[in-house]
């Protein structure tokens, strides 16, 4: 039988259409940042403009212009008032790294005295943070220090004192080596970070412009897109329009909910930092806000700088108090905000969420962290038709399974 292109297309239509969509997305992968920001701004601006239109009785386009003027005003205010404070507090935080190191050394000494069995694994973990060259240099320094102690007369330094001094020297060198390596990585990454900031600023400006132009002419653009149904792209439109729209809704709802949760988390953390008297409030609050967009893992990432700053400014007691504060805020988020705000949207088990984040990060980097959970939610609920409603009690589920 002769090969027929039409028959091949009819038999594999869905596969070919989705493969073509995947290739199209892959070809514009360099513009994902612009596309994503444009989508986010449009998704947030549309309901805001609708609310302004209803409340203030403004024309739809006038309400949209007002919303974007407020966006621009918020960005200008952030750059004028917040950014200088963040830079100043970040500079002070870097200047206090030496005192933070000393605090960590003292804490490590107390930890070694009270829990000697756990100190060795902890030191091994810190060694694992060093690269091969830094670890070799540390070994040489420790060997030299050990030889110096062994060269002392027996009467001047007994075995217990030598072990104590050797342990103290190892703690100091190890912690300083870890800080030095991380500082070197930060210095090497600084030019890249500056370039990323410039690119992000340009991308944000273009996203504001594109999202505004799309929304201001949305009705006509919708008609143009819908006209594809009567064109030669009929099959492509019919096959992809519904799923793409549904995925956009799931993604937008998830981002909107996560944005509100991030805002509440930041406000609660800001109040907690002020109540505990922890410095560098602006920097730590900014870290909490951005980390709040990372489900589950964000709370752990944002806790580290808070605990370090608290340890440096108030000792171990303030560090523990800051961690208790984070636990309380996380409990409010997990058991108060998430059930109320999310409802049935993006309701994934925390263990499954961690697995999705881990796989998505290793496969797609930052994009995987941002989009992995909404994408997994869409694939499970809309593609695989998995029931993700966790509100039913286990006993009821077991009874249904028994009856089945």
C-alpha positions as CSV (number, residue, x, y, z in Angstrom):
1,X,0.0,0.0,0.0
2,X,1.4,3.4,-1.0
3,X,2.2,5.9,1.8
4,X,-0.5,8.5,2.2
5,X,0.3,11.7,3.9
6,X,-3.3,12.5,4.6
7,X,-4.0,9.1,6.1
8,X,-0.8,9.4,8.3
9,X,-2.0,12.8,9.5
10,X,-5.5,11.5,10.3
11,X,-4.1,8.6,12.3
12,X,-1.6,10.7,14.2
13,X,-3.3,14.0,14.3
14,X,-3.2,14.6,18.1
15,X,0.4,13.5,18.4
16,X,1.5,15.7,15.5
17,X,-0.4,18.7,16.8
18,X,1.0,18.5,20.3
19,X,4.5,17.8,19.0
20,X,4.2,20.9,16.9
21,X,3.1,22.9,19.9
22,X,6.1,21.6,21.9
23,X,8.5,22.5,19.1
24,X,7.0,26.0,18.9
25,X,7.4,26.5,22.6
26,X,11.0,25.2,22.4
27,X,11.8,27.6,19.6
28,X,10.8,30.6,21.7
29,X,12.4,29.4,25.0
30,X,14.7,32.4,25.1
31,X,11.5,34.6,25.5
32,X,10.0,32.5,28.3
33,X,10.8,35.2,30.9
34,X,9.0,37.9,28.8
35,X,6.1,35.7,28.0
36,X,5.7,34.6,31.7
37,X,5.9,38.1,33.1
38,X,3.4,39.4,30.5
39,X,1.0,36.6,31.4
40,X,1.4,37.3,35.1
41,X,0.9,41.1,34.8
42,X,-2.1,40.6,32.5
43,X,-3.7,38.0,34.8
44,X,-3.3,40.3,37.8
45,X,-4.3,43.5,36.0
46,X,-7.5,42.2,34.4
47,X,-9.5,41.6,37.6
48,X,-8.0,44.7,39.1
49,X,-9.2,46.8,36.1
50,X,-12.6,45.1,36.3
51,X,-12.9,46.0,40.0
52,X,-11.9,49.7,39.3
53,X,-14.5,49.8,36.5
54,X,-17.3,48.6,38.8
55,X,-16.3,50.6,41.8
56,X,-15.4,54.0,40.2
57,X,-17.7,53.8,37.2
58,X,-14.8,54.5,34.9
59,X,-14.7,53.3,31.3
60,X,-13.0,49.9,30.9
61,X,-10.0,51.4,29.1
62,X,-9.8,54.2,31.7
63,X,-9.8,51.7,34.5
64,X,-7.1,49.7,32.8
65,X,-4.9,52.8,32.4
66,X,-5.4,53.7,36.0
67,X,-4.4,50.2,37.1
68,X,-1.2,50.4,35.1
69,X,-0.4,53.8,36.4
70,X,-0.7,52.4,39.9
71,X,1.7,49.6,38.8
72,X,4.2,52.1,37.6
73,X,3.8,54.2,40.7
74,X,4.4,51.1,42.9
75,X,7.5,50.2,40.9
76,X,8.8,53.8,41.2
77,X,8.1,53.9,44.9
78,X,9.9,50.6,45.4
79,X,12.9,51.8,43.5
80,X,12.9,55.2,45.3
81,X,12.3,54.1,48.9
82,X,12.7,50.4,49.4
83,X,15.8,49.6,47.2
84,X,18.2,52.0,49.0
85,X,17.2,50.5,52.3
86,X,17.7,47.0,51.0
87,X,21.2,47.9,49.6
88,X,22.2,49.6,52.9
89,X,21.1,46.7,55.1
90,X,22.7,44.2,52.7
91,X,26.0,46.1,53.0
92,X,25.8,46.1,56.8
93,X,25.0,42.4,56.7
94,X,28.1,41.7,54.6
95,X,30.2,43.8,56.9
96,X,29.0,41.8,59.9
97,X,30.0,38.4,58.4
98,X,33.2,38.3,60.6
99,X,31.2,38.6,63.8
100,X,28.7,36.0,62.5
101,X,31.7,33.7,61.9
102,X,32.9,34.2,65.5
103,X,29.4,33.5,66.8
104,X,29.2,30.3,64.9
105,X,32.6,29.2,66.2
106,X,31.6,29.8,69.8
107,X,28.3,28.0,69.2
108,X,30.2,25.1,67.6
109,X,32.5,24.9,70.6
110,X,29.6,24.6,73.0
111,X,28.0,22.1,70.7
112,X,31.2,20.0,70.7
113,X,31.4,20.1,74.5
114,X,27.8,19.2,75.1
115,X,27.2,16.7,72.2
116,X,30.7,15.3,71.2
117,X,29.1,12.3,69.4
118,X,27.2,14.6,67.0
119,X,30.0,17.1,66.4
120,X,32.0,14.8,64.2
121,X,29.2,14.3,61.7
122,X,28.4,18.0,61.7
123,X,32.1,18.8,60.9
124,X,31.9,16.2,58.1
125,X,28.9,17.9,56.7
126,X,30.7,21.3,56.7
127,X,33.7,19.7,55.0
128,X,31.4,18.4,52.3
129,X,30.5,22.0,51.5
130,X,34.1,22.7,50.4
131,X,35.5,22.0,47.1
132,X,38.6,19.7,46.7
133,X,41.2,22.5,46.8
134,X,39.7,24.2,49.8
135,X,39.4,20.9,51.6
136,X,43.1,20.1,50.9
137,X,44.2,23.5,52.2
138,X,42.2,23.0,55.3
139,X,43.8,19.6,55.9
140,X,47.3,21.1,55.5
141,X,46.5,23.9,58.0
142,X,45.1,21.4,60.5
143,X,48.1,19.1,60.1
144,X,50.4,22.1,60.7
145,X,48.5,23.1,63.7
146,X,48.6,19.6,65.1
147,X,52.4,19.4,64.6
148,X,52.7,22.8,66.5
149,X,50.7,21.4,69.4
150,X,52.6,18.2,69.5
151,X,55.9,20.1,69.5
152,X,55.1,21.7,72.8
153,X,56.6,20.3,76.0
154,X,54.4,17.7,77.7
155,X,54.2,19.8,80.8
156,X,52.8,22.9,79.0
157,X,49.9,21.2,77.2
158,X,48.4,17.9,78.4
159,X,46.4,15.6,76.2
160,X,43.0,17.1,77.1
161,X,44.1,20.7,76.5
162,X,45.7,19.7,73.1
163,X,42.4,18.0,72.0
164,X,40.5,21.1,73.1
165,X,42.8,23.5,71.2
166,X,42.8,21.2,68.2
167,X,39.0,21.1,68.2
168,X,38.8,24.8,68.5
169,X,41.3,25.4,65.7
170,X,39.4,22.9,63.5
171,X,36.1,24.7,64.1
172,X,37.6,28.1,63.3
173,X,39.4,27.0,60.2
174,X,36.4,25.0,58.9
175,X,33.8,27.7,59.4
176,X,36.1,30.4,58.0
177,X,36.9,28.2,55.0
178,X,33.2,27.7,54.3
179,X,32.5,31.4,54.6
180,X,35.5,32.2,52.4
181,X,34.4,29.8,49.7
182,X,30.8,31.1,49.7
183,X,32.1,34.7,49.6
184,X,34.3,33.8,46.6
185,X,31.4,32.3,44.8
186,X,29.3,35.4,45.6
187,X,32.1,37.6,44.2
188,X,32.3,35.5,41.1
189,X,28.6,35.6,40.6
190,X,28.2,39.3,41.2
191,X,28.8,40.4,37.5
192,X,26.3,37.8,36.4
193,X,23.8,39.0,39.0
194,X,24.2,42.6,37.8
195,X,23.7,41.6,34.2
196,X,20.6,39.6,35.3
197,X,19.2,42.6,37.1
198,X,19.6,44.8,33.9
199,X,17.9,42.1,31.8
200,X,15.2,41.6,34.4
201,X,14.5,45.4,34.4
202,X,14.3,45.5,30.6
203,X,12.1,42.4,30.6
204,X,9.8,43.9,33.2
205,X,9.4,47.1,31.1
206,X,8.6,45.2,28.0
207,X,6.2,42.9,29.9
208,X,4.3,46.0,31.3
209,X,4.1,47.4,27.7
210,X,3.0,44.1,26.1
211,X,0.4,43.2,28.8
212,X,-1.1,46.7,28.6
213,X,-1.3,46.6,24.8
214,X,-2.9,43.1,24.9
215,X,-5.5,44.1,27.5
216,X,-6.3,47.4,25.9
217,X,-7.2,45.6,22.7
218,X,-8.3,42.3,24.2
219,X,-11.7,42.0,22.5
220,X,-10.2,42.4,19.0
221,X,-7.4,40.0,19.8
222,X,-9.9,37.4,21.0
223,X,-11.8,37.7,17.7
224,X,-8.6,37.2,15.8
225,X,-7.7,34.1,17.8
226,X,-11.2,32.7,17.5
227,X,-11.1,33.2,13.7
228,X,-8.4,30.5,13.6
229,X,-11.2,28.0,14.0
230,X,-12.3,28.7,10.4
231,X,-8.8,28.8,9.0
232,X,-6.4,26.1,7.8
233,X,-5.3,25.9,11.5
234,X,-8.7,24.6,12.5
235,X,-7.4,21.3,13.8
236,X,-4.6,22.9,15.7
237,X,-7.0,25.5,17.3
238,X,-9.7,22.9,18.2
239,X,-7.1,20.5,19.8
240,X,-5.1,23.0,21.8
241,X,-7.3,26.0,22.6
242,X,-9.3,24.3,25.5
243,X,-6.3,22.7,27.2
244,X,-4.1,25.8,26.9
245,X,-6.8,28.0,28.3
246,X,-7.4,25.6,31.2
247,X,-3.7,25.4,32.0
248,X,-3.5,29.2,31.9
249,X,-6.3,29.4,34.4
250,X,-4.7,26.9,36.7
251,X,-1.3,28.6,36.5
252,X,-2.8,32.1,37.0
253,X,-5.0,31.0,39.9
254,X,-2.0,29.3,41.5
255,X,0.2,32.4,41.1
256,X,-2.5,34.7,42.3
257,X,-3.0,32.6,45.4
258,X,0.7,32.2,46.0
259,X,1.2,36.0,45.6
260,X,-1.4,36.8,48.3
261,X,0.1,34.2,50.6
262,X,3.6,35.7,49.9
263,X,2.3,39.1,50.8
264,X,0.7,37.9,54.1
265,X,3.9,35.9,55.0
266,X,6.0,39.0,54.4
267,X,3.9,41.2,56.6
268,X,3.8,38.6,59.4
269,X,7.5,38.1,59.2
270,X,8.1,41.9,59.1
271,X,6.1,42.2,62.3
272,X,7.9,39.3,63.9
273,X,11.3,40.7,63.1
274,X,10.4,44.1,64.5
275,X,8.9,42.5,67.6
276,X,12.1,40.4,68.2
277,X,14.4,43.3,67.4
278,X,16.2,41.5,64.6
279,X,18.1,44.0,62.3
280,X,18.2,44.0,58.5
281,X,14.5,43.9,58.3
282,X,14.2,45.1,54.7
283,X,16.6,42.5,53.3
284,X,15.1,39.7,55.3
285,X,11.5,40.7,54.4
286,X,12.5,40.8,50.7
287,X,14.0,37.4,50.9
288,X,10.9,36.0,52.6
289,X,8.7,37.6,49.9
290,X,10.5,36.1,46.9
291,X,11.0,32.7,48.7
292,X,7.3,32.5,49.4
293,X,6.7,31.8,45.7
294,X,8.6,28.5,46.1
295,X,6.1,26.0,47.6
296,X,7.3,24.1,50.7
297,X,11.1,24.7,50.2
298,X,10.8,28.5,50.3
299,X,10.3,28.5,54.1
300,X,13.5,26.6,54.6
301,X,15.5,28.8,52.3
302,X,14.3,32.0,53.9
303,X,14.9,30.7,57.5
304,X,18.7,30.4,57.1
305,X,19.5,34.2,56.7
306,X,17.0,35.1,59.4
307,X,18.6,32.6,61.9
308,X,22.1,33.8,61.0
309,X,21.3,37.5,61.5
310,X,19.5,36.7,64.8
311,X,22.4,34.6,66.0
312,X,24.8,37.5,65.3
313,X,22.7,40.2,66.9
314,X,21.3,38.4,69.9
315,X,22.9,35.0,70.3
316,X,21.5,31.5,70.3
317,X,18.4,32.6,72.3
318,X,17.3,35.1,69.6
319,X,18.1,32.6,66.8
320,X,15.9,30.0,68.4
321,X,13.2,32.6,68.9
322,X,13.4,33.6,65.2
323,X,13.0,29.9,64.2
324,X,10.0,29.6,66.5
325,X,8.5,32.7,64.8
326,X,9.1,31.1,61.4
327,X,7.4,27.9,62.5
328,X,4.4,29.8,63.8
329,X,4.1,31.8,60.6
330,X,4.5,28.6,58.5
331,X,1.8,26.9,60.6
332,X,-0.5,29.9,59.9
333,X,0.2,29.5,56.2
334,X,-0.2,25.7,56.1
335,X,-3.3,25.4,58.2
336,X,-4.9,28.8,57.8
337,X,-4.0,30.5,54.5
338,X,-3.6,27.6,52.2
339,X,-7.0,25.9,52.9
340,X,-8.8,29.2,52.6
341,X,-7.0,30.7,49.6
342,X,-6.2,27.7,47.5
343,X,-9.5,25.8,48.1
344,X,-9.4,23.0,45.6
345,X,-6.8,24.7,43.4
346,X,-3.3,23.2,43.4
347,X,-4.2,20.9,46.3
348,X,-1.2,18.6,46.2
349,X,0.3,16.5,49.0
350,X,3.4,18.2,50.5
351,X,5.5,15.1,49.9
352,X,4.4,15.0,46.2
353,X,5.1,18.8,46.1
354,X,8.7,18.2,47.3
355,X,9.2,15.5,44.7
356,X,7.8,17.7,41.9
357,X,10.1,20.6,43.0
358,X,13.1,18.3,43.2
359,X,12.6,16.8,39.8
360,X,11.5,20.1,38.1
361,X,14.5,22.0,39.5
362,X,17.0,19.4,38.3
363,X,15.3,19.2,34.9
364,X,14.4,22.8,34.2
365,X,16.1,25.0,36.9
366,X,14.3,28.1,38.1
367,X,11.5,27.6,35.6
368,X,10.9,24.2,37.1
369,X,10.6,25.7,40.6
370,X,8.1,28.3,39.5
371,X,6.0,26.3,37.1
372,X,6.5,22.7,38.3
373,X,3.7,22.5,40.9
374,X,1.0,24.2,38.7
375,X,2.0,22.0,35.8
376,X,1.9,18.9,37.9
377,X,-1.5,19.9,39.2
378,X,-2.8,20.4,35.7
379,X,-1.4,17.1,34.4
380,X,-2.8,15.1,37.3
381,X,-6.2,16.6,37.4
382,X,-6.9,17.5,33.7
383,X,-4.8,15.1,31.7
384,X,-4.6,12.0,33.9
385,X,-8.0,12.7,35.6
386,X,-6.5,11.9,39.1
387,X,-8.9,12.8,41.9
388,X,-6.9,15.3,44.1
389,X,-9.6,16.2,46.6
390,X,-8.1,15.5,50.0
391,X,-11.0,16.8,52.0
392,X,-12.6,13.4,52.5
393,X,-11.6,11.5,55.7
394,X,-9.5,8.4,55.3
395,X,-12.1,6.3,57.0
396,X,-14.7,7.2,54.4
397,X,-12.3,6.5,51.6
398,X,-11.6,3.1,53.1
399,X,-15.2,2.3,53.5
400,X,-15.9,3.2,49.9
401,X,-13.0,1.0,48.8
402,X,-14.4,-1.9,50.9
403,X,-17.8,-1.5,49.4
404,X,-16.2,-1.5,45.9
